Amino acid sequence: MTALGEQTYDPKSEEVTWSLNNLAWLYHNQGRYAEAELLYTRALAIWEKVLGPEDGDTQTAKRNYLACLEAQNKSQEDDTSEA
């Protein structure tokens, strides 16, 4: 869905960004943390740029990303691809 979504929609569209976040959540729950981190950081970066850091969607993406790091006993400072 993500690649197809990015071809169909603007890569910074709400549909694509929610798809990135939701796919990341799925990977996170499957224990596929590296894949989840990548998608969470992409969604977070888009929302921070488009909506701003205080927006509710941005905050949701940030909480999800931080939960993924916590599941791996990592902090945001440990993540070299920092969002």
Buried (B, 14 or more C-beta within 10 A) or exposed (E): EBEEBBEEBEEEBBEBBBBBBBBBBEBBEEEBBEBBBBBBBBBBBBBBEBBEEEEEBBBBBBEBBBEBBEEBEBEEEEBEEEB
